[in-house]
Every structure is written in C-alpha cells, then in structure tokens.
C-alpha cells in the first residue's frame, strides 16, 4: 500500500489545495503564508511518516501531522473571526 491510497492523506491533500485556493487573494501575506504552510504540513507529514522504515518513525510523523492539523484549525478560527472568509466556507473546509 502507498501513502496515496490512505483516505486521511487524500482528504488532507484536498484540504490543503482548497486552503491555497481560498486564500489566493488574501492580502495579509504573513497569515496567508502561515496557513498555507500548516495546511501543507498535514499531508506531507503523513506521507513522510508512511515512507519511514520503522513504526516508531511513522508514529512520530503522524504526531507531527496531528499537531499541524491543530495549528491549521486554530488559524481557520482566527481567519473566520477576522472575516478572511465566511462561516459557510469554513464549514465546507471542515
């Protein structure tokens, strides 16, 4: 099995792509950079962990991905509070 076959990787990669689209016109470049980077970290860490040769390494990278997911959720809450996008858009991302 490849990491590309994992549903969690597919969903997180689609989410990252959607984040890039939603924030493409955002003028707050620091925030835009941070939220796109954290969204990219989720599927990237899943993929990297899955390609490791030990269960210990795989688990470590899955924890990194979980942390990036929490970081991304926090940034999405902040974006919603600051009207970067609508609640409806946020719900479609979740």
N, CA, C and O atoms as a GROMACS GRO file, in nm:
protein
  376
    1UNK      N    1   0.084  -0.118   0.000
    1UNK     CA    2   0.000   0.000   0.000
    1UNK      C    3   0.089   0.125   0.000
    1UNK      O    4   0.192   0.130   0.067
    2UNK      N    5   0.047   0.225  -0.076
    2UNK     CA    6   0.119   0.352  -0.084
    2UNK      C    7   0.045   0.456   0.001
    2UNK      O    8  -0.074   0.442   0.028
    3UNK      N    9   0.117   0.561   0.041
    3UNK     CA   10   0.050   0.664   0.120
    3UNK      C   11  -0.062   0.731   0.040
    3UNK      O   12  -0.159   0.780   0.097
    4UNK      N   13  -0.049   0.731  -0.093
    4UNK     CA   14  -0.154   0.790  -0.177
    4UNK      C   15  -0.286   0.714  -0.168
    4UNK      O   16  -0.390   0.766  -0.207
    5UNK      N   17  -0.282   0.592  -0.118
    5UNK     CA   18  -0.403   0.512  -0.102
    5UNK      C   19  -0.476   0.541   0.030
    5UNK      O   20  -0.590   0.500   0.047
    6UNK      N   21  -0.411   0.611   0.120
    6UNK     CA   22  -0.471   0.640   0.252
    6UNK      C   23  -0.577   0.749   0.240
    6UNK      O   24  -0.551   0.856   0.185
    7UNK      N   25  -0.696   0.722   0.291
    7UNK     CA   26  -0.804   0.822   0.287
    7UNK      C   27  -0.765   0.949   0.360
    7UNK      O   28  -0.798   1.059   0.316
    8UNK      N   29  -0.697   0.935   0.472
    8UNK     CA   30  -0.658   1.053   0.550
    8UNK      C   31  -0.561   1.141   0.472
    8UNK      O   32  -0.568   1.263   0.481
    9UNK      N   33  -0.472   1.080   0.395
    9UNK     CA   34  -0.381   1.158   0.312
    9UNK      C   35  -0.457   1.227   0.200
    9UNK      O   36  -0.433   1.345   0.173
   10UNK      N   37  -0.549   1.155   0.135
   10UNK     CA   38  -0.628   1.214   0.026
   10UNK      C   39  -0.708   1.334   0.075
   10UNK      O   40  -0.709   1.439   0.011
   11UNK      N   41  -0.775   1.318   0.188
   11UNK     CA   42  -0.857   1.426   0.243
   11UNK      C   43  -0.772   1.546   0.283
   11UNK      O   44  -0.809   1.661   0.256
   12UNK      N   45  -0.659   1.521   0.346
   12UNK     CA   46  -0.575   1.633   0.390
   12UNK      C   47  -0.509   1.702   0.271
   12UNK      O   48  -0.490   1.824   0.275
   13UNK      N   49  -0.475   1.628   0.166
   13UNK     CA   50  -0.418   1.690   0.046
   13UNK      C   51  -0.522   1.776  -0.024
   13UNK      O   52  -0.490   1.885  -0.071
   14UNK      N   53  -0.647   1.729  -0.030
   14UNK     CA   54  -0.754   1.810  -0.090
   14UNK      C   55  -0.779   1.935  -0.007
   14UNK      O   56  -0.801   2.043  -0.062
   15UNK      N   57  -0.777   1.920   0.125
   15UNK     CA   58  -0.796   2.035   0.213
   15UNK      C   59  -0.686   2.138   0.190
   15UNK      O   60  -0.714   2.258   0.182
   16UNK      N   61  -0.563   2.094   0.180
   16UNK     CA   62  -0.453   2.185   0.158
   16UNK      C   63  -0.470   2.259   0.026
   16UNK      O   64  -0.448   2.380   0.018
   17UNK      N   65  -0.510   2.188  -0.076
   17UNK     CA   66  -0.535   2.250  -0.206
   17UNK      C   67  -0.645   2.355  -0.196
   17UNK      O   68  -0.636   2.462  -0.256
   18UNK      N   69  -0.749   2.323  -0.122
   18UNK     CA   70  -0.861   2.417  -0.104
   18UNK      C   71  -0.817   2.540  -0.025
   18UNK      O   72  -0.861   2.651  -0.055
   19UNK      N   73  -0.734   2.522   0.075
   19UNK     CA   74  -0.681   2.635   0.152
   19UNK      C   75  -0.605   2.729   0.058
   19UNK      O   76  -0.622   2.851   0.064
   20UNK      N   77  -0.522   2.673  -0.026
   20UNK     CA   78  -0.447   2.755  -0.123
   20UNK      C   79  -0.543   2.836  -0.210
   20UNK      O   80  -0.519   2.955  -0.234
   21UNK      N   81  -0.650   2.774  -0.257
   21UNK     CA   82  -0.748   2.844  -0.342
   21UNK      C   83  -0.820   2.954  -0.264
   21UNK      O   84  -0.834   3.066  -0.312
   22UNK      N   85  -0.865   2.921  -0.143
   22UNK     CA   86  -0.944   3.015  -0.063
   22UNK      C   87  -0.863   3.139  -0.023
   22UNK      O   88  -0.919   3.248  -0.012
   23UNK      N   89  -0.734   3.122  -0.002
   23UNK     CA   90  -0.652   3.233   0.045
   23UNK      C   91  -0.563   3.294  -0.064
   23UNK      O   92  -0.473   3.372  -0.035
   24UNK      N   93  -0.590   3.258  -0.189
   24UNK     CA   94  -0.509   3.308  -0.300
   24UNK      C   95  -0.509   3.461  -0.308
   24UNK      O   96  -0.407   3.521  -0.341
   25UNK      N   97  -0.621   3.523  -0.277
   25UNK     CA   98  -0.630   3.669  -0.288
   25UNK      C   99  -0.611   3.741  -0.155
   25UNK      O  100  -0.627   3.863  -0.148
   26UNK      N  101  -0.577   3.668  -0.051
   26UNK     CA  102  -0.557   3.728   0.081
   26UNK      C  103  -0.438   3.824   0.077
   26UNK      O  104  -0.329   3.788   0.031
   27UNK      N  105  -0.460   3.945   0.124
   27UNK     CA  106  -0.355   4.048   0.122
   27UNK      C  107  -0.263   4.042   0.244
   27UNK      O  108  -0.156   4.103   0.245
   28UNK      N  109  -0.304   3.970   0.346
   28UNK     CA  110  -0.220   3.953   0.465
   28UNK      C  111  -0.122   3.839   0.435
   28UNK      O  112  -0.149   3.722   0.465
   29UNK      N  113  -0.010   3.875   0.375
   29UNK     CA  114   0.083   3.774   0.324
   29UNK      C  115   0.144   3.688   0.433
   29UNK      O  116   0.172   3.570   0.410
   30UNK      N  117   0.165   3.744   0.551
   30UNK     CA  118   0.219   3.665   0.662
   30UNK      C  119   0.122   3.557   0.704
   30UNK      O  120   0.160   3.441   0.723
   31UNK      N  121  -0.005   3.595   0.720
   31UNK     CA  122  -0.108   3.499   0.758
   31UNK      C  123  -0.128   3.395   0.648
   31UNK      O  124  -0.137   3.276   0.675
   32UNK      N  125  -0.134   3.442   0.524
   32UNK     CA  126  -0.153   3.353   0.410
   32UNK      C  127  -0.040   3.250   0.404
   32UNK      O  128  -0.064   3.131   0.383
   33UNK      N  129   0.083   3.295   0.423
   33UNK     CA  130   0.197   3.205   0.422
   33UNK      C  131   0.186   3.101   0.533
   33UNK      O  132   0.209   2.982   0.510
   34UNK      N  133   0.150   3.145   0.652
   34UNK     CA  134   0.143   3.055   0.768
   34UNK      C  135   0.033   2.950   0.751
   34UNK      O  136   0.055   2.833   0.780
   35UNK      N  137  -0.084   2.993   0.706
   35UNK     CA  138  -0.196   2.898   0.695
   35UNK      C  139  -0.174   2.799   0.581
   35UNK      O  140  -0.210   2.682   0.592
   36UNK      N  141  -0.115   2.846   0.471
   36UNK     CA  142  -0.088   2.751   0.362
   36UNK      C  143   0.023   2.653   0.401
   36UNK      O  144   0.019   2.536   0.363
   37UNK      N  145   0.122   2.701   0.476
   37UNK     CA  146   0.229   2.611   0.519
   37UNK      C  147   0.179   2.507   0.618
   37UNK      O  148   0.217   2.390   0.610
   38UNK      N  149   0.094   2.547   0.712
   38UNK     CA  150   0.044   2.447   0.807
   38UNK      C  151  -0.048   2.348   0.736
   38UNK      O  152  -0.048   2.229   0.770
   39UNK      N  153  -0.126   2.395   0.638
   39UNK     CA  154  -0.213   2.302   0.565
   39UNK      C  155  -0.130   2.203   0.484
   39UNK      O  156  -0.168   2.086   0.470
   40UNK      N  157  -0.020   2.248   0.430
   40UNK     CA  158   0.068   2.161   0.352
   40UNK      C  159   0.141   2.061   0.441
   40UNK      O  160   0.175   1.951   0.396
   41UNK      N  161   0.166   2.097   0.566
   41UNK     CA  162   0.237   2.008   0.658
   41UNK      C  163   0.158   1.883   0.692
   41UNK      O  164   0.216   1.778   0.718
   42UNK      N  165   0.025   1.893   0.693
   42UNK     CA  166  -0.056   1.778   0.735
   42UNK      C  167  -0.035   1.659   0.640
   42UNK      O  168   0.009   1.554   0.685
   43UNK      N  169  -0.066   1.672   0.510
   43UNK     CA  170  -0.045   1.556   0.423
   43UNK      C  171   0.103   1.523   0.402
   43UNK      O  172   0.139   1.407   0.381
   44UNK      N  173   0.188   1.624   0.408
   44UNK     CA  174   0.331   1.599   0.389
   44UNK      C  175   0.388   1.511   0.499
   44UNK      O  176   0.466   1.420   0.472
   45UNK      N  177   0.349   1.537   0.623
   45UNK     CA  178   0.398   1.455   0.734
   45UNK      C  179   0.338   1.315   0.733
   45UNK      O  180   0.403   1.218   0.772
   46UNK      N  181   0.213   1.304   0.688
   46UNK     CA  182   0.153   1.170   0.674
   46UNK      C  183   0.235   1.090   0.572
   46UNK      O  184   0.270   0.975   0.596
   47UNK      N  185   0.264   1.154   0.458
   47UNK     CA  186   0.339   1.086   0.353
   47UNK      C  187   0.480   1.050   0.401
   47UNK      O  188   0.526   0.937   0.380
   48UNK      N  189   0.547   1.144   0.463
   48UNK     CA  190   0.683   1.118   0.509
   48UNK      C  191   0.686   1.006   0.613
   48UNK      O  192   0.771   0.918   0.608
   49UNK      N  193   0.593   1.010   0.707
   49UNK     CA  194   0.588   0.906   0.808
   49UNK      C  195   0.559   0.769   0.750
   49UNK      O  196   0.615   0.668   0.793
   50UNK      N  197   0.471   0.766   0.652
   50UNK     CA  198   0.434   0.638   0.592
   50UNK      C  199   0.551   0.577   0.515
   50UNK      O  200   0.560   0.455   0.501
   51UNK      N  201   0.640   0.661   0.466
   51UNK     CA  202   0.755   0.613   0.390
   51UNK      C  203   0.874   0.576   0.479
   51UNK      O  204   0.976   0.528   0.429
   52UNK      N  205   0.862   0.597   0.608
   52UNK     CA  206   0.970   0.560   0.701
   52UNK      C  207   0.972   0.409   0.721
   52UNK      O  208   0.871   0.341   0.700
   53UNK      N  209   1.087   0.359   0.760
   53UNK     CA  210   1.104   0.214   0.771
   53UNK      C  211   1.076   0.157   0.909
   53UNK      O  212   1.082   0.036   0.929
   54UNK      N  213   1.045   0.243   1.004
   54UNK     CA  214   1.015   0.191   1.137
   54UNK      C  215   0.881   0.246   1.185
   54UNK      O  216   0.841   0.357   1.151
   55UNK      N  217   0.814   0.164   1.265
   55UNK     CA  218   0.687   0.208   1.321
   55UNK      C  219   0.704   0.330   1.410
   55UNK      O  220   0.618   0.418   1.414
   56UNK      N  221   0.816   0.334   1.481
   56UNK     CA  222   0.843   0.447   1.569
   56UNK      C  223   0.850   0.578   1.489
   56UNK      O  224   0.792   0.678   1.530
   57UNK      N  225   0.921   0.579   1.378
   57UNK     CA  226   0.930   0.697   1.293
   57UNK      C  227   0.794   0.732   1.233
   57UNK      O  228   0.756   0.849   1.229
   58UNK      N  229   0.722   0.631   1.187
   58UNK     CA  230   0.590   0.655   1.129
   58UNK      C  231   0.499   0.723   1.231
   58UNK      O  232   0.433   0.822   1.199
   59UNK      N  233   0.496   0.671   1.350
   59UNK     CA  234   0.412   0.728   1.456
   59UNK      C  235   0.455   0.871   1.488
   59UNK      O  236   0.370   0.958   1.507
   60UNK      N  237   0.585   0.896   1.493
   60UNK     CA  238   0.636   1.031   1.522
   60UNK      C  239   0.584   1.131   1.417
   60UNK      O  240   0.540   1.240   1.453
   61UNK      N  241   0.590   1.094   1.290
   61UNK     CA  242   0.545   1.185   1.185
   61UNK      C  243   0.393   1.200   1.184
   61UNK      O  244   0.342   1.306   1.146
   62UNK      N  245   0.322   1.098   1.226
   62UNK     CA  246   0.176   1.112   1.239
   62UNK      C  247   0.142   1.210   1.351
   62UNK      O  248   0.044   1.285   1.341
   63UNK      N  249   0.221   1.210   1.457
   63UNK     CA  250   0.202   1.310   1.563
   63UNK      C  251   0.232   1.450   1.512
   63UNK      O  252   0.162   1.545   1.548
   64UNK      N  253   0.335   1.465   1.429
   64UNK     CA  254   0.364   1.596   1.369
   64UNK      C  255   0.244   1.643   1.286
   64UNK      O  256   0.205   1.759   1.291
   65UNK      N  257   0.189   1.550   1.209
   65UNK     CA  258   0.074   1.583   1.126
   65UNK      C  259  -0.045   1.625   1.212
   65UNK      O  260  -0.117   1.719   1.178
   66UNK      N  261  -0.066   1.556   1.322
   66UNK     CA  262  -0.175   1.590   1.415
   66UNK      C  263  -0.154   1.730   1.471
   66UNK      O  264  -0.249   1.808   1.484
   67UNK      N  265  -0.031   1.763   1.506
   67UNK     CA  266   0.000   1.897   1.556
   67UNK      C  267  -0.026   2.003   1.450
   67UNK      O  268  -0.080   2.109   1.481
   68UNK      N  269   0.014   1.976   1.327
   68UNK     CA  270  -0.011   2.071   1.218
   68UNK      C  271  -0.160   2.088   1.193
   68UNK      O  272  -0.205   2.197   1.157
   69UNK      N  273  -0.235   1.982   1.211
   69UNK     CA  274  -0.380   1.989   1.196
   69UNK      C  275  -0.440   2.083   1.300
   69UNK      O  276  -0.529   2.162   1.269
   70UNK      N  277  -0.394   2.075   1.424
   70UNK     CA  278  -0.442   2.165   1.529
   70UNK      C  279  -0.401   2.309   1.499
   70UNK      O  280  -0.479   2.401   1.522
   71UNK      N  281  -0.280   2.328   1.450
   71UNK     CA  282  -0.234   2.461   1.411
   71UNK      C  283  -0.324   2.517   1.301
   71UNK      O  284  -0.364   2.634   1.307
   72UNK      N  285  -0.355   2.435   1.201
   72UNK     CA  286  -0.441   2.479   1.091
   72UNK      C  287  -0.581   2.514   1.140
   72UNK      O  288  -0.637   2.616   1.100
   73UNK      N  289  -0.638   2.432   1.227
   73UNK     CA  290  -0.772   2.462   1.280
   73UNK      C  291  -0.772   2.595   1.354
   73UNK      O  292  -0.865   2.674   1.339
   74UNK      N  293  -0.669   2.620   1.432
   74UNK     CA  294  -0.657   2.746   1.504
   74UNK      C  295  -0.654   2.863   1.407
   74UNK      O  296  -0.722   2.964   1.427
   75UNK      N  297  -0.575   2.850   1.302
   75UNK     CA  298  -0.565   2.957   1.203
   75UNK      C  299  -0.696   2.978   1.128
   75UNK      O  300  -0.729   3.092   1.092
   76UNK      N  301  -0.770   2.871   1.104
   76UNK     CA  302  -0.900   2.885   1.039
   76UNK      C  303  -1.000   2.958   1.130
   76UNK      O  304  -1.079   3.039   1.082
   77UNK      N  305  -0.995   2.930   1.259
   77UNK     CA  306  -1.081   3.004   1.354
   77UNK      C  307  -1.046   3.152   1.351
   77UNK      O  308  -1.135   3.237   1.347
   78UNK      N  309  -0.919   3.182   1.352
   78UNK     CA  310  -0.874   3.322   1.350
   78UNK      C  311  -0.914   3.389   1.219
   78UNK      O  312  -0.957   3.504   1.219
   79UNK      N  313  -0.900   3.317   1.110
   79UNK     CA  314  -0.940   3.372   0.979
   79UNK      C  315  -1.089   3.404   0.977
   79UNK      O  316  -1.130   3.507   0.924
   80UNK      N  317  -1.170   3.316   1.035
   80UNK     CA  318  -1.314   3.340   1.039
   80UNK      C  319  -1.347   3.461   1.126
   80UNK      O  320  -1.432   3.542   1.090
   81UNK      N  321  -1.280   3.473   1.238
   81UNK     CA  322  -1.304   3.586   1.328
   81UNK      C  323  -1.264   3.719   1.264
   81UNK      O  324  -1.323   3.823   1.294
   82UNK      N  325  -1.166   3.715   1.176
   82UNK     CA  326  -1.119   3.836   1.111
   82UNK      C  327  -1.176   3.854   0.972
   82UNK      O  328  -1.129   3.937   0.894
   83UNK      N  329  -1.279   3.777   0.942
   83UNK     CA  330  -1.354   3.790   0.818
   83UNK      C  331  -1.271   3.766   0.693
   83UNK      O  332  -1.299   3.823   0.588
   84UNK      N  333  -1.169   3.682   0.703
   84UNK     CA  334  -1.095   3.644   0.582
   84UNK      C  335  -1.185   3.561   0.492
   84UNK      O  336  -1.168   3.560   0.370
   85UNK      N  337  -1.278   3.492   0.552
   85UNK     CA  338  -1.373   3.414   0.474
   85UNK      C  339  -1.496   3.387   0.559
   85UNK      O  340  -1.495   3.408   0.680
   86UNK      N  341  -1.602   3.339   0.496
   86UNK     CA  342  -1.731   3.322   0.564
   86UNK      C  343  -1.737   3.192   0.644
   86UNK      O  344  -1.658   3.100   0.623
   87UNK      N  345  -1.832   3.189   0.734
   87UNK     CA  346  -1.854   3.069   0.815
   87UNK      C  347  -1.893   2.952   0.724
   87UNK      O  348  -1.856   2.837   0.749
   88UNK      N  349  -1.969   2.983   0.620
   88UNK     CA  350  -2.010   2.878   0.526
   88UNK      C  351  -1.888   2.814   0.459
   88UNK      O  352  -1.881   2.692   0.445
   89UNK      N  353  -1.792   2.896   0.418
   89UNK     CA  354  -1.670   2.843   0.358
   89UNK      C  355  -1.595   2.759   0.459
   89UNK      O  356  -1.545   2.652   0.426
   90UNK      N  357  -1.586   2.807   0.583
   90UNK     CA  358  -1.516   2.735   0.688
   90UNK      C  359  -1.578   2.598   0.709
   90UNK      O  360  -1.507   2.498   0.725
   91UNK      N  361  -1.711   2.592   0.710
   91UNK     CA  362  -1.778   2.465   0.731
   91UNK      C  363  -1.752   2.368   0.616
   91UNK      O  364  -1.746   2.247   0.637
   92UNK      N  365  -1.737   2.421   0.496
   92UNK     CA  366  -1.708   2.333   0.382
   92UNK      C  367  -1.565   2.277   0.390
   92UNK      O  368  -1.538   2.170   0.337
   93UNK      N  369  -1.476   2.349   0.456
   93UNK     CA  370  -1.338   2.302   0.472
   93UNK      C  371  -1.328   2.196   0.579
   93UNK      O  372  -1.245   2.106   0.569
   94UNK      N  373  -1.414   2.206   0.683
   94UNK     CA  374  -1.407   2.115   0.796
   94UNK      C  375  -1.454   1.980   0.762
   94UNK      O  376  -1.454   1.891   0.847
   0.00000   0.00000   0.00000
